Amino acid sequence: MTTLTTEPLTAADRCDRCGAQAYVRVVLPVGELLFCGHHSREHAPAYADIATAVQDETDRLLAEHGAR
């Protein structure tokens, strides 16, 4: 798996699980998934072995919202 550097995720990008703002893009062989920080951590074991790339912008949570 590689780290993907593409266009930044925006407020228009929503988590596929809950609809919150997405901070992680997971590229799979047949498409992509967007996750909020919470669901990214929850589902990481499931996608870690099959993702072709991951764009992780969760560091923005602290900068933008003071979240940890």
Sequence and secondary structure as in RCSB ss.txt:
>XXXX:A:sequence
MTTLTTEPLTAADRCDRCGAQAYVRVVLPVGELLFCGHHSREHAPAYADIATAVQDETDRLLAEHGAR
>XXXX:A:secstr
 EE   S   TT B TTT SB  EEEEETTEEEEE HHHHHHHHHHHTTT SEEEE THHHHHHH   
